[in-house]
Amino acid sequence: MPKSKSAQKRTRTDRKRAARNNYVKRTISTLSKDIRANPEKSEEILNELYSKLDKAAQKGVIHKRTAARRKARLASYVNSIEE
């Protein structure tokens, strides 16, 4: 356990950020799985997932290029379903 006040606060903030990051990553993962499970609702889920990926990249949870790559792959998948 850290002794100084600043180190204690850093530990608390690290826990909060880790919890938020894990929540966002789990949400993105769940929505990605939902697209594959529900092809009929894929357009609606895709729009929501785009928003979540953009926000995650903006907040620094994931890298912006990672978000762009996932969006491109999901769009490609959804387009292949529709054809």
mmCIF file of the N, C-alpha and C atoms, coordinates in Angstrom:
data_MODEL
# 
_entry.id   MODEL 
# 
loop_
_atom_site.group_PDB 
_atom_site.id 
_atom_site.type_symbol 
_atom_site.label_atom_id 
_atom_site.label_alt_id 
_atom_site.label_comp_id 
_atom_site.label_asym_id 
_atom_site.label_entity_id 
_atom_site.label_seq_id 
_atom_site.pdbx_PDB_ins_code 
_atom_site.Cartn_x 
_atom_site.Cartn_y 
_atom_site.Cartn_z 
_atom_site.occupancy 
_atom_site.B_iso_or_equiv 
_atom_site.pdbx_formal_charge 
_atom_site.auth_seq_id 
_atom_site.auth_comp_id 
_atom_site.auth_asym_id 
_atom_site.auth_atom_id 
_atom_site.pdbx_PDB_model_num 
ATOM 1   N N  . MET A 1 1  ? 0.839   -1.178  0.000   1.00 0.00 ? 1  MET A N  1 
ATOM 2   C CA . MET A 1 1  ? 0.000   0.000   0.000   1.00 0.00 ? 1  MET A CA 1 
ATOM 3   C C  . MET A 1 1  ? 0.892   1.252   0.000   1.00 0.00 ? 1  MET A C  1 
ATOM 4   N N  . PRO A 1 2  ? 0.593   2.219   -0.859  1.00 0.00 ? 2  PRO A N  1 
ATOM 5   C CA . PRO A 1 2  ? 1.411   3.436   -0.895  1.00 0.00 ? 2  PRO A CA 1 
ATOM 6   C C  . PRO A 1 2  ? 1.289   4.237   0.396   1.00 0.00 ? 2  PRO A C  1 
ATOM 7   N N  . LYS A 1 3  ? 2.348   4.945   0.720   1.00 0.00 ? 3  LYS A N  1 
ATOM 8   C CA . LYS A 1 3  ? 2.360   5.703   1.976   1.00 0.00 ? 3  LYS A CA 1 
ATOM 9   C C  . LYS A 1 3  ? 1.991   7.167   1.776   1.00 0.00 ? 3  LYS A C  1 
ATOM 10  N N  . SER A 1 4  ? 2.469   7.779   0.721   1.00 0.00 ? 4  SER A N  1 
ATOM 11  C CA . SER A 1 4  ? 2.197   9.211   0.532   1.00 0.00 ? 4  SER A CA 1 
ATOM 12  C C  . SER A 1 4  ? 0.778   9.436   0.024   1.00 0.00 ? 4  SER A C  1 
ATOM 13  N N  . LYS A 1 5  ? 0.242   10.619  0.285   1.00 0.00 ? 5  LYS A N  1 
ATOM 14  C CA . LYS A 1 5  ? -1.136  10.925  -0.114  1.00 0.00 ? 5  LYS A CA 1 
ATOM 15  C C  . LYS A 1 5  ? -1.283  10.914  -1.619  1.00 0.00 ? 5  LYS A C  1 
ATOM 16  N N  . SER A 1 6  ? -0.289  11.446  -2.311  1.00 0.00 ? 6  SER A N  1 
ATOM 17  C CA . SER A 1 6  ? -0.391  11.510  -3.773  1.00 0.00 ? 6  SER A CA 1 
ATOM 18  C C  . SER A 1 6  ? -0.386  10.106  -4.387  1.00 0.00 ? 6  SER A C  1 
ATOM 19  N N  . ALA A 1 7  ? 0.403   9.214   -3.816  1.00 0.00 ? 7  ALA A N  1 
ATOM 20  C CA . ALA A 1 7  ? 0.439   7.839   -4.310  1.00 0.00 ? 7  ALA A CA 1 
ATOM 21  C C  . ALA A 1 7  ? -0.869  7.118   -4.010  1.00 0.00 ? 7  ALA A C  1 
ATOM 22  N N  . GLN A 1 8  ? -1.466  7.422   -2.863  1.00 0.00 ? 8  GLN A N  1 
ATOM 23  C CA . GLN A 1 8  ? -2.766  6.818   -2.536  1.00 0.00 ? 8  GLN A CA 1 
ATOM 24  C C  . GLN A 1 8  ? -3.838  7.297   -3.498  1.00 0.00 ? 8  GLN A C  1 
ATOM 25  N N  . LYS A 1 9  ? -3.818  8.591   -3.794  1.00 0.00 ? 9  LYS A N  1 
ATOM 26  C CA . LYS A 1 9  ? -4.807  9.129   -4.734  1.00 0.00 ? 9  LYS A CA 1 
ATOM 27  C C  . LYS A 1 9  ? -4.589  8.528   -6.121  1.00 0.00 ? 9  LYS A C  1 
ATOM 28  N N  . ARG A 1 10 ? -3.342  8.371   -6.508  1.00 0.00 ? 10 ARG A N  1 
ATOM 29  C CA . ARG A 1 10 ? -3.030  7.791   -7.813  1.00 0.00 ? 10 ARG A CA 1 
ATOM 30  C C  . ARG A 1 10 ? -3.582  6.370   -7.908  1.00 0.00 ? 10 ARG A C  1 
ATOM 31  N N  . THR A 1 11 ? -3.468  5.617   -6.847  1.00 0.00 ? 11 THR A N  1 
ATOM 32  C CA . THR A 1 11 ? -4.005  4.257   -6.816  1.00 0.00 ? 11 THR A CA 1 
ATOM 33  C C  . THR A 1 11 ? -5.518  4.275   -6.989  1.00 0.00 ? 11 THR A C  1 
ATOM 34  N N  . ARG A 1 12 ? -6.190  5.209   -6.302  1.00 0.00 ? 12 ARG A N  1 
ATOM 35  C CA . ARG A 1 12 ? -7.647  5.316   -6.425  1.00 0.00 ? 12 ARG A CA 1 
ATOM 36  C C  . ARG A 1 12 ? -8.059  5.686   -7.848  1.00 0.00 ? 12 ARG A C  1 
ATOM 37  N N  . THR A 1 13 ? -7.385  6.660   -8.422  1.00 0.00 ? 13 THR A N  1 
ATOM 38  C CA . THR A 1 13 ? -7.767  7.087   -9.773  1.00 0.00 ? 13 THR A CA 1 
ATOM 39  C C  . THR A 1 13 ? -7.465  5.995   -10.794 1.00 0.00 ? 13 THR A C  1 
ATOM 40  N N  . ASP A 1 14 ? -6.370  5.264   -10.585 1.00 0.00 ? 14 ASP A N  1 
ATOM 41  C CA . ASP A 1 14 ? -6.048  4.159   -11.487 1.00 0.00 ? 14 ASP A CA 1 
ATOM 42  C C  . ASP A 1 14 ? -7.144  3.095   -11.471 1.00 0.00 ? 14 ASP A C  1 
ATOM 43  N N  . ARG A 1 15 ? -7.668  2.804   -10.279 1.00 0.00 ? 15 ARG A N  1 
ATOM 44  C CA . ARG A 1 15 ? -8.756  1.823   -10.169 1.00 0.00 ? 15 ARG A CA 1 
ATOM 45  C C  . ARG A 1 15 ? -9.998  2.306   -10.904 1.00 0.00 ? 15 ARG A C  1 
ATOM 46  N N  . LYS A 1 16 ? -10.335 3.590   -10.739 1.00 0.00 ? 16 LYS A N  1 
ATOM 47  C CA . LYS A 1 16 ? -11.517 4.138   -11.404 1.00 0.00 ? 16 LYS A CA 1 
ATOM 48  C C  . LYS A 1 16 ? -11.372 4.077   -12.914 1.00 0.00 ? 16 LYS A C  1 
ATOM 49  N N  . ARG A 1 17 ? -10.201 4.467   -13.395 1.00 0.00 ? 17 ARG A N  1 
ATOM 50  C CA . ARG A 1 17 ? -9.976  4.454   -14.845 1.00 0.00 ? 17 ARG A CA 1 
ATOM 51  C C  . ARG A 1 17 ? -9.985  3.039   -15.401 1.00 0.00 ? 17 ARG A C  1 
ATOM 52  N N  . ALA A 1 18 ? -9.378  2.118   -14.673 1.00 0.00 ? 18 ALA A N  1 
ATOM 53  C CA . ALA A 1 18 ? -9.358  0.726   -15.125 1.00 0.00 ? 18 ALA A CA 1 
ATOM 54  C C  . ALA A 1 18 ? -10.767 0.172   -15.185 1.00 0.00 ? 18 ALA A C  1 
ATOM 55  N N  . ALA A 1 19 ? -11.598 0.520   -14.207 1.00 0.00 ? 19 ALA A N  1 
ATOM 56  C CA . ALA A 1 19 ? -12.981 0.049   -14.199 1.00 0.00 ? 19 ALA A CA 1 
ATOM 57  C C  . ALA A 1 19 ? -13.738 0.607   -15.408 1.00 0.00 ? 19 ALA A C  1 
ATOM 58  N N  . ARG A 1 20 ? -13.544 1.899   -15.695 1.00 0.00 ? 20 ARG A N  1 
ATOM 59  C CA . ARG A 1 20 ? -14.207 2.503   -16.847 1.00 0.00 ? 20 ARG A CA 1 
ATOM 60  C C  . ARG A 1 20 ? -13.725 1.872   -18.157 1.00 0.00 ? 20 ARG A C  1 
ATOM 61  N N  . ASN A 1 21 ? -12.400 1.687   -18.263 1.00 0.00 ? 21 ASN A N  1 
ATOM 62  C CA . ASN A 1 21 ? -11.847 1.102   -19.484 1.00 0.00 ? 21 ASN A CA 1 
ATOM 63  C C  . ASN A 1 21 ? -12.368 -0.314  -19.706 1.00 0.00 ? 21 ASN A C  1 
ATOM 64  N N  . ASN A 1 22 ? -12.430 -1.101  -18.637 1.00 0.00 ? 22 ASN A N  1 
ATOM 65  C CA . ASN A 1 22 ? -12.933 -2.469  -18.760 1.00 0.00 ? 22 ASN A CA 1 
ATOM 66  C C  . ASN A 1 22 ? -14.401 -2.477  -19.169 1.00 0.00 ? 22 ASN A C  1 
ATOM 67  N N  . TYR A 1 23 ? -15.189 -1.560  -18.615 1.00 0.00 ? 23 TYR A N  1 
ATOM 68  C CA . TYR A 1 23 ? -16.602 -1.470  -18.980 1.00 0.00 ? 23 TYR A CA 1 
ATOM 69  C C  . TYR A 1 23 ? -16.761 -1.151  -20.468 1.00 0.00 ? 23 TYR A C  1 
ATOM 70  N N  . VAL A 1 24 ? -16.001 -0.194  -20.939 1.00 0.00 ? 24 VAL A N  1 
ATOM 71  C CA . VAL A 1 24 ? -16.108 0.206   -22.346 1.00 0.00 ? 24 VAL A CA 1 
ATOM 72  C C  . VAL A 1 24 ? -15.669 -0.940  -23.262 1.00 0.00 ? 24 VAL A C  1 
ATOM 73  N N  . LYS A 1 25 ? -14.580 -1.589  -22.924 1.00 0.00 ? 25 LYS A N  1 
ATOM 74  C CA . LYS A 1 25 ? -14.092 -2.697  -23.749 1.00 0.00 ? 25 LYS A CA 1 
ATOM 75  C C  . LYS A 1 25 ? -15.074 -3.863  -23.767 1.00 0.00 ? 25 LYS A C  1 
ATOM 76  N N  . ARG A 1 26 ? -15.674 -4.158  -22.606 1.00 0.00 ? 26 ARG A N  1 
ATOM 77  C CA . ARG A 1 26 ? -16.674 -5.239  -22.547 1.00 0.00 ? 26 ARG A CA 1 
ATOM 78  C C  . ARG A 1 26 ? -17.887 -4.887  -23.396 1.00 0.00 ? 26 ARG A C  1 
ATOM 79  N N  . THR A 1 27 ? -18.320 -3.637  -23.343 1.00 0.00 ? 27 THR A N  1 
ATOM 80  C CA . THR A 1 27 ? -19.471 -3.202  -24.116 1.00 0.00 ? 27 THR A CA 1 
ATOM 81  C C  . THR A 1 27 ? -19.201 -3.348  -25.604 1.00 0.00 ? 27 THR A C  1 
ATOM 82  N N  . ILE A 1 28 ? -18.023 -2.936  -26.038 1.00 0.00 ? 28 ILE A N  1 
ATOM 83  C CA . ILE A 1 28 ? -17.652 -3.042  -27.450 1.00 0.00 ? 28 ILE A CA 1 
ATOM 84  C C  . ILE A 1 28 ? -17.623 -4.506  -27.877 1.00 0.00 ? 28 ILE A C  1 
ATOM 85  N N  . SER A 1 29 ? -17.044 -5.331  -27.035 1.00 0.00 ? 29 SER A N  1 
ATOM 86  C CA . SER A 1 29 ? -16.966 -6.764  -27.337 1.00 0.00 ? 29 SER A CA 1 
ATOM 87  C C  . SER A 1 29 ? -18.354 -7.390  -27.432 1.00 0.00 ? 29 SER A C  1 
ATOM 88  N N  . THR A 1 30 ? -19.236 -7.034  -26.513 1.00 0.00 ? 30 THR A N  1 
ATOM 89  C CA . THR A 1 30 ? -20.594 -7.580  -26.509 1.00 0.00 ? 30 THR A CA 1 
ATOM 90  C C  . THR A 1 30 ? -21.352 -7.163  -27.761 1.00 0.00 ? 30 THR A C  1 
ATOM 91  N N  . LEU A 1 31 ? -21.235 -5.895  -28.131 1.00 0.00 ? 31 LEU A N  1 
ATOM 92  C CA . LEU A 1 31 ? -21.928 -5.426  -29.333 1.00 0.00 ? 31 LEU A CA 1 
ATOM 93  C C  . LEU A 1 31 ? -21.380 -6.095  -30.581 1.00 0.00 ? 31 LEU A C  1 
ATOM 94  N N  . SER A 1 32 ? -20.067 -6.339  -30.617 1.00 0.00 ? 32 SER A N  1 
ATOM 95  C CA . SER A 1 32 ? -19.470 -7.018  -31.767 1.00 0.00 ? 32 SER A CA 1 
ATOM 96  C C  . SER A 1 32 ? -20.029 -8.437  -31.900 1.00 0.00 ? 32 SER A C  1 
ATOM 97  N N  . LYS A 1 33 ? -20.203 -9.106  -30.764 1.00 0.00 ? 33 LYS A N  1 
ATOM 98  C CA . LYS A 1 33 ? -20.766 -10.451 -30.786 1.00 0.00 ? 33 LYS A CA 1 
ATOM 99  C C  . LYS A 1 33 ? -22.245 -10.415 -31.182 1.00 0.00 ? 33 LYS A C  1 
ATOM 100 N N  . ASP A 1 34 ? -22.961 -9.365  -30.746 1.00 0.00 ? 34 ASP A N  1 
ATOM 101 C CA . ASP A 1 34 ? -24.380 -9.239  -31.072 1.00 0.00 ? 34 ASP A CA 1 
ATOM 102 C C  . ASP A 1 34 ? -24.605 -9.085  -32.573 1.00 0.00 ? 34 ASP A C  1 
ATOM 103 N N  . ILE A 1 35 ? -23.685 -8.413  -33.255 1.00 0.00 ? 35 ILE A N  1 
ATOM 104 C CA . ILE A 1 35 ? -23.824 -8.259  -34.711 1.00 0.00 ? 35 ILE A CA 1 
ATOM 105 C C  . ILE A 1 35 ? -23.806 -9.620  -35.382 1.00 0.00 ? 35 ILE A C  1 
ATOM 106 N N  . ARG A 1 36 ? -22.927 -10.475 -34.924 1.00 0.00 ? 36 ARG A N  1 
ATOM 107 C CA . ARG A 1 36 ? -22.828 -11.814 -35.534 1.00 0.00 ? 36 ARG A CA 1 
ATOM 108 C C  . ARG A 1 36 ? -24.013 -12.691 -35.136 1.00 0.00 ? 36 ARG A C  1 
ATOM 109 N N  . ALA A 1 37 ? -24.552 -12.476 -33.949 1.00 0.00 ? 37 ALA A N  1 
ATOM 110 C CA . ALA A 1 37 ? -25.664 -13.294 -33.475 1.00 0.00 ? 37 ALA A CA 1 
ATOM 111 C C  . ALA A 1 37 ? -27.006 -12.861 -34.069 1.00 0.00 ? 37 ALA A C  1 
ATOM 112 N N  . ASN A 1 38 ? -27.185 -11.554 -34.325 1.00 0.00 ? 38 ASN A N  1 
ATOM 113 C CA . ASN A 1 38 ? -28.451 -11.021 -34.839 1.00 0.00 ? 38 ASN A CA 1 
ATOM 114 C C  . ASN A 1 38 ? -28.240 -10.312 -36.172 1.00 0.00 ? 38 ASN A C  1 
ATOM 115 N N  . PRO A 1 39 ? -28.143 -11.052 -37.256 1.00 0.00 ? 39 PRO A N  1 
ATOM 116 C CA . PRO A 1 39 ? -27.896 -10.401 -38.546 1.00 0.00 ? 39 PRO A CA 1 
ATOM 117 C C  . PRO A 1 39 ? -29.030 -9.463  -38.978 1.00 0.00 ? 39 PRO A C  1 
ATOM 118 N N  . GLU A 1 40 ? -30.252 -9.721  -38.496 1.00 0.00 ? 40 GLU A N  1 
ATOM 119 C CA . GLU A 1 40 ? -31.376 -8.871  -38.909 1.00 0.00 ? 40 GLU A CA 1 
ATOM 120 C C  . GLU A 1 40 ? -31.316 -7.490  -38.257 1.00 0.00 ? 40 GLU A C  1 
ATOM 121 N N  . LYS A 1 41 ? -30.673 -7.365  -37.110 1.00 0.00 ? 41 LYS A N  1 
ATOM 122 C CA . LYS A 1 41 ? -30.549 -6.082  -36.417 1.00 0.00 ? 41 LYS A CA 1 
ATOM 123 C C  . LYS A 1 41 ? -29.150 -5.486  -36.565 1.00 0.00 ? 41 LYS A C  1 
ATOM 124 N N  . SER A 1 42 ? -28.392 -5.983  -37.514 1.00 0.00 ? 42 SER A N  1 
ATOM 125 C CA . SER A 1 42 ? -26.986 -5.588  -37.609 1.00 0.00 ? 42 SER A CA 1 
ATOM 126 C C  . SER A 1 42 ? -26.806 -4.101  -37.889 1.00 0.00 ? 42 SER A C  1 
ATOM 127 N N  . GLU A 1 43 ? -27.682 -3.484  -38.665 1.00 0.00 ? 43 GLU A N  1 
ATOM 128 C CA . GLU A 1 43 ? -27.548 -2.056  -38.969 1.00 0.00 ? 43 GLU A CA 1 
ATOM 129 C C  . GLU A 1 43 ? -27.680 -1.212  -37.705 1.00 0.00 ? 43 GLU A C  1 
ATOM 130 N N  . GLU A 1 44 ? -28.673 -1.503  -36.887 1.00 0.00 ? 44 GLU A N  1 
ATOM 131 C CA . GLU A 1 44 ? -28.885 -0.743  -35.654 1.00 0.00 ? 44 GLU A CA 1 
ATOM 132 C C  . GLU A 1 44 ? -27.703 -0.924  -34.699 1.00 0.00 ? 44 GLU A C  1 
ATOM 133 N N  . ILE A 1 45 ? -27.263 -2.153  -34.553 1.00 0.00 ? 45 ILE A N  1 
ATOM 134 C CA . ILE A 1 45 ? -26.153 -2.440  -33.649 1.00 0.00 ? 45 ILE A CA 1 
ATOM 135 C C  . ILE A 1 45 ? -24.875 -1.781  -34.165 1.00 0.00 ? 45 ILE A C  1 
ATOM 136 N N  . LEU A 1 46 ? -24.702 -1.793  -35.483 1.00 0.00 ? 46 LEU A N  1 
ATOM 137 C CA . LEU A 1 46 ? -23.505 -1.202  -36.075 1.00 0.00 ? 46 LEU A CA 1 
ATOM 138 C C  . LEU A 1 46 ? -23.426 0.296   -35.789 1.00 0.00 ? 46 LEU A C  1 
ATOM 139 N N  . ASN A 1 47 ? -24.546 0.986   -35.892 1.00 0.00 ? 47 ASN A N  1 
ATOM 140 C CA . ASN A 1 47 ? -24.552 2.422   -35.599 1.00 0.00 ? 47 ASN A CA 1 
ATOM 141 C C  . ASN A 1 47 ? -24.172 2.691   -34.144 1.00 0.00 ? 47 ASN A C  1 
ATOM 142 N N  . GLU A 1 48 ? -24.716 1.902   -33.243 1.00 0.00 ? 48 GLU A N  1 
ATOM 143 C CA . GLU A 1 48 ? -24.388 2.066   -31.828 1.00 0.00 ? 48 GLU A CA 1 
ATOM 144 C C  . GLU A 1 48 ? -22.916 1.748   -31.570 1.00 0.00 ? 48 GLU A C  1 
ATOM 145 N N  . LEU A 1 49 ? -22.432 0.712   -32.242 1.00 0.00 ? 49 LEU A N  1 
ATOM 146 C CA . LEU A 1 49 ? -21.046 0.297   -32.061 1.00 0.00 ? 49 LEU A CA 1 
ATOM 147 C C  . LEU A 1 49 ? -20.081 1.344   -32.600 1.00 0.00 ? 49 LEU A C  1 
ATOM 148 N N  . TYR A 1 50 ? -20.422 1.971   -33.713 1.00 0.00 ? 50 TYR A N  1 
ATOM 149 C CA . TYR A 1 50 ? -19.597 3.064   -34.242 1.00 0.00 ? 50 TYR A CA 1 
ATOM 150 C C  . TYR A 1 50 ? -19.444 4.160   -33.195 1.00 0.00 ? 50 TYR A C  1 
ATOM 151 N N  . SER A 1 51 ? -20.547 4.517   -32.581 1.00 0.00 ? 51 SER A N  1 
ATOM 152 C CA . SER A 1 51 ? -20.530 5.563   -31.564 1.00 0.00 ? 51 SER A CA 1 
ATOM 153 C C  . SER A 1 51 ? -19.644 5.170   -30.384 1.00 0.00 ? 51 SER A C  1 
ATOM 154 N N  . LYS A 1 52 ? -19.785 3.946   -29.923 1.00 0.00 ? 52 LYS A N  1 
ATOM 155 C CA . LYS A 1 52 ? -18.994 3.473   -28.778 1.00 0.00 ? 52 LYS A CA 1 
ATOM 156 C C  . LYS A 1 52 ? -17.501 3.446   -29.118 1.00 0.00 ? 52 LYS A C  1 
ATOM 157 N N  . LEU A 1 53 ? -17.175 2.986   -30.339 1.00 0.00 ? 53 LEU A N  1 
ATOM 158 C CA . LEU A 1 53 ? -15.772 2.932   -30.742 1.00 0.00 ? 53 LEU A CA 1 
ATOM 159 C C  . LEU A 1 53 ? -15.170 4.329   -30.842 1.00 0.00 ? 53 LEU A C  1 
ATOM 160 N N  . ASP A 1 54 ? -15.917 5.254   -31.405 1.00 0.00 ? 54 ASP A N  1 
ATOM 161 C CA . ASP A 1 54 ? -15.419 6.625   -31.523 1.00 0.00 ? 54 ASP A CA 1 
ATOM 162 C C  . ASP A 1 54 ? -15.200 7.258   -30.156 1.00 0.00 ? 54 ASP A C  1 
ATOM 163 N N  . LYS A 1 55 ? -16.138 7.046   -29.254 1.00 0.00 ? 55 LYS A N  1 
ATOM 164 C CA . LYS A 1 55 ? -15.997 7.606   -27.906 1.00 0.00 ? 55 LYS A CA 1 
ATOM 165 C C  . LYS A 1 55 ? -14.823 6.967   -27.173 1.00 0.00 ? 55 LYS A C  1 
ATOM 166 N N  . ALA A 1 56 ? -14.647 5.662   -27.337 1.00 0.00 ? 56 ALA A N  1 
ATOM 167 C CA . ALA A 1 56 ? -13.535 4.974   -26.679 1.00 0.00 ? 56 ALA A CA 1 
ATOM 168 C C  . ALA A 1 56 ? -12.201 5.504   -27.203 1.00 0.00 ? 56 ALA A C  1 
ATOM 169 N N  . ALA A 1 57 ? -12.123 5.740   -28.501 1.00 0.00 ? 57 ALA A N  1 
ATOM 170 C CA . ALA A 1 57 ? -10.891 6.275   -29.074 1.00 0.00 ? 57 ALA A CA 1 
ATOM 171 C C  . ALA A 1 57 ? -10.653 7.704   -28.596 1.00 0.00 ? 57 ALA A C  1 
ATOM 172 N N  . GLN A 1 58 ? -11.712 8.475   -28.487 1.00 0.00 ? 58 GLN A N  1 
ATOM 173 C CA . GLN A 1 58 ? -11.602 9.861   -28.036 1.00 0.00 ? 58 GLN A CA 1 
ATOM 174 C C  . GLN A 1 58 ? -11.128 9.939   -26.585 1.00 0.00 ? 58 GLN A C  1 
ATOM 175 N N  . LYS A 1 59 ? -11.614 9.025   -25.757 1.00 0.00 ? 59 LYS A N  1 
ATOM 176 C CA . LYS A 1 59 ? -11.246 9.010   -24.346 1.00 0.00 ? 59 LYS A CA 1 
ATOM 177 C C  . LYS A 1 59 ? -9.893  8.345   -24.088 1.00 0.00 ? 59 LYS A C  1 
ATOM 178 N N  . GLY A 1 60 ? -9.340  7.686   -25.100 1.00 0.00 ? 60 GLY A N  1 
ATOM 179 C CA . GLY A 1 60 ? -8.051  7.039   -24.937 1.00 0.00 ? 60 GLY A CA 1 
ATOM 180 C C  . GLY A 1 60 ? -8.133  5.622   -24.431 1.00 0.00 ? 60 GLY A C  1 
ATOM 181 N N  . VAL A 1 61 ? -9.321  5.052   -24.434 1.00 0.00 ? 61 VAL A N  1 
ATOM 182 C CA . VAL A 1 61 ? -9.464  3.659   -23.993 1.00 0.00 ? 61 VAL A CA 1 
ATOM 183 C C  . VAL A 1 61 ? -8.825  2.728   -25.012 1.00 0.00 ? 61 VAL A C  1 
ATOM 184 N N  . ILE A 1 62 ? -9.059  3.010   -26.292 1.00 0.00 ? 62 ILE A N  1 
ATOM 185 C CA . ILE A 1 62 ? -8.402  2.275   -27.374 1.00 0.00 ? 62 ILE A CA 1 
ATOM 186 C C  . ILE A 1 62 ? -7.773  3.304   -28.315 1.00 0.00 ? 62 ILE A C  1 
ATOM 187 N N  . HIS A 1 63 ? -6.853  2.870   -29.131 1.00 0.00 ? 63 HIS A N  1 
ATOM 188 C CA . HIS A 1 63 ? -6.187  3.768   -30.069 1.00 0.00 ? 63 HIS A CA 1 
ATOM 189 C C  . HIS A 1 63 ? -7.140  4.112   -31.203 1.00 0.00 ? 63 HIS A C  1 
ATOM 190 N N  . LYS A 1 64 ? -6.986  5.289   -31.795 1.00 0.00 ? 64 LYS A N  1 
ATOM 191 C CA . LYS A 1 64 ? -7.915  5.716   -32.840 1.00 0.00 ? 64 LYS A CA 1 
ATOM 192 C C  . LYS A 1 64 ? -7.816  4.838   -34.080 1.00 0.00 ? 64 LYS A C  1 
ATOM 193 N N  . ARG A 1 65 ? -6.646  4.327   -34.374 1.00 0.00 ? 65 ARG A N  1 
ATOM 194 C CA . ARG A 1 65 ? -6.516  3.450   -35.544 1.00 0.00 ? 65 ARG A CA 1 
ATOM 195 C C  . ARG A 1 65 ? -7.121  2.078   -35.275 1.00 0.00 ? 65 ARG A C  1 
ATOM 196 N N  . THR A 1 66 ? -7.078  1.649   -34.033 1.00 0.00 ? 66 THR A N  1 
ATOM 197 C CA . THR A 1 66 ? -7.732  0.394   -33.652 1.00 0.00 ? 66 THR A CA 1 
ATOM 198 C C  . THR A 1 66 ? -9.229  0.527   -33.850 1.00 0.00 ? 66 THR A C  1 
ATOM 199 N N  . ALA A 1 67 ? -9.780  1.673   -33.449 1.00 0.00 ? 67 ALA A N  1 
ATOM 200 C CA . ALA A 1 67 ? -11.215 1.919   -33.631 1.00 0.00 ? 67 ALA A CA 1 
ATOM 201 C C  . ALA A 1 67 ? -11.555 1.927   -35.114 1.00 0.00 ? 67 ALA A C  1 
ATOM 202 N N  . ALA A 1 68 ? -10.738 2.585   -35.919 1.00 0.00 ? 68 ALA A N  1 
ATOM 203 C CA . ALA A 1 68 ? -10.988 2.658   -37.353 1.00 0.00 ? 68 ALA A CA 1 
ATOM 204 C C  . ALA A 1 68 ? -10.919 1.272   -37.995 1.00 0.00 ? 68 ALA A C  1 
ATOM 205 N N  . ARG A 1 69 ? -9.953  0.466   -37.568 1.00 0.00 ? 69 ARG A N  1 
ATOM 206 C CA . ARG A 1 69 ? -9.808  -0.879  -38.124 1.00 0.00 ? 69 ARG A CA 1 
ATOM 207 C C  . ARG A 1 69 ? -11.007 -1.747  -37.771 1.00 0.00 ? 69 ARG A C  1 
ATOM 208 N N  . ARG A 1 70 ? -11.457 -1.668  -36.528 1.00 0.00 ? 70 ARG A N  1 
ATOM 209 C CA . ARG A 1 70 ? -12.619 -2.470  -36.121 1.00 0.00 ? 70 ARG A CA 1 
ATOM 210 C C  . ARG A 1 70 ? -13.876 -2.032  -36.860 1.00 0.00 ? 70 ARG A C  1 
ATOM 211 N N  . LYS A 1 71 ? -14.044 -0.724  -37.040 1.00 0.00 ? 71 LYS A N  1 
ATOM 212 C CA . LYS A 1 71 ? -15.213 -0.213  -37.765 1.00 0.00 ? 71 LYS A CA 1 
ATOM 213 C C  . LYS A 1 71 ? -15.199 -0.714  -39.211 1.00 0.00 ? 71 LYS A C  1 
ATOM 214 N N  . ALA A 1 72 ? -14.029 -0.699  -39.838 1.00 0.00 ? 72 ALA A N  1 
ATOM 215 C CA . ALA A 1 72 ? -13.923 -1.147  -41.227 1.00 0.00 ? 72 ALA A CA 1 
ATOM 216 C C  . ALA A 1 72 ? -14.235 -2.643  -41.346 1.00 0.00 ? 72 ALA A C  1 
ATOM 217 N N  . ARG A 1 73 ? -13.726 -3.418  -40.440 1.00 0.00 ? 73 ARG A N  1 
ATOM 218 C CA . ARG A 1 73 ? -13.963 -4.866  -40.492 1.00 0.00 ? 73 ARG A CA 1 
ATOM 219 C C  . ARG A 1 73 ? -15.426 -5.202  -40.225 1.00 0.00 ? 73 ARG A C  1 
ATOM 220 N N  . LEU A 1 74 ? -16.037 -4.488  -39.284 1.00 0.00 ? 74 LEU A N  1 
ATOM 221 C CA . LEU A 1 74 ? -17.451 -4.740  -39.000 1.00 0.00 ? 74 LEU A CA 1 
ATOM 222 C C  . LEU A 1 74 ? -18.332 -4.314  -40.168 1.00 0.00 ? 74 LEU A C  1 
ATOM 223 N N  . ALA A 1 75 ? -18.002 -3.186  -40.794 1.00 0.00 ? 75 ALA A N  1 
ATOM 224 C CA . ALA A 1 75 ? -18.766 -2.731  -41.952 1.00 0.00 ? 75 ALA A CA 1 
ATOM 225 C C  . ALA A 1 75 ? -18.650 -3.739  -43.089 1.00 0.00 ? 75 ALA A C  1 
ATOM 226 N N  . SER A 1 76 ? -17.459 -4.263  -43.278 1.00 0.00 ? 76 SER A N  1 
ATOM 227 C CA . SER A 1 76 ? -17.249 -5.278  -44.309 1.00 0.00 ? 76 SER A CA 1 
ATOM 228 C C  . SER A 1 76 ? -18.077 -6.523  -44.019 1.00 0.00 ? 76 SER A C  1 
ATOM 229 N N  . TYR A 1 77 ? -18.131 -6.924  -42.763 1.00 0.00 ? 77 TYR A N  1 
ATOM 230 C CA . TYR A 1 77 ? -18.917 -8.095  -42.372 1.00 0.00 ? 77 TYR A CA 1 
ATOM 231 C C  . TYR A 1 77 ? -20.400 -7.867  -42.607 1.00 0.00 ? 77 TYR A C  1 
ATOM 232 N N  . VAL A 1 78 ? -20.898 -6.710  -42.198 1.00 0.00 ? 78 VAL A N  1 
ATOM 233 C CA . VAL A 1 78 ? -22.329 -6.403  -42.357 1.00 0.00 ? 78 VAL A CA 1 
ATOM 234 C C  . VAL A 1 78 ? -22.689 -6.344  -43.841 1.00 0.00 ? 78 VAL A C  1 
ATOM 235 N N  . ASN A 1 79 ? -21.807 -5.770  -44.661 1.00 0.00 ? 79 ASN A N  1 
ATOM 236 C CA . ASN A 1 79 ? -22.081 -5.706  -46.093 1.00 0.00 ? 79 ASN A CA 1 
ATOM 237 C C  . ASN A 1 79 ? -22.094 -7.093  -46.732 1.00 0.00 ? 79 ASN A C  1 
ATOM 238 N N  . SER A 1 80 ? -21.256 -7.998  -46.229 1.00 0.00 ? 80 SER A N  1 
ATOM 239 C CA . SER A 1 80 ? -21.239 -9.349  -46.776 1.00 0.00 ? 80 SER A CA 1 
ATOM 240 C C  . SER A 1 80 ? -22.526 -10.111 -46.400 1.00 0.00 ? 80 SER A C  1 
ATOM 241 N N  . ILE A 1 81 ? -23.101 -9.778  -45.244 1.00 0.00 ? 81 ILE A N  1 
ATOM 242 C CA . ILE A 1 81 ? -24.351 -10.410 -44.820 1.00 0.00 ? 81 ILE A CA 1 
ATOM 243 C C  . ILE A 1 81 ? -25.501 -9.983  -45.738 1.00 0.00 ? 81 ILE A C  1 
ATOM 244 N N  . GLU A 1 82 ? -25.526 -8.699  -46.050 1.00 0.00 ? 82 GLU A N  1 
ATOM 245 C CA . GLU A 1 82 ? -26.641 -8.150  -46.822 1.00 0.00 ? 82 GLU A CA 1 
ATOM 246 C C  . GLU A 1 82 ? -26.674 -8.641  -48.255 1.00 0.00 ? 82 GLU A C  1 
ATOM 247 N N  . GLU A 1 83 ? -25.519 -8.983  -48.782 1.00 0.00 ? 83 GLU A N  1 
ATOM 248 C CA . GLU A 1 83 ? -25.466 -9.410  -50.191 1.00 0.00 ? 83 GLU A CA 1 
ATOM 249 C C  . GLU A 1 83 ? -25.992 -10.783 -50.424 1.00 0.00 ? 83 GLU A C  1 
# 
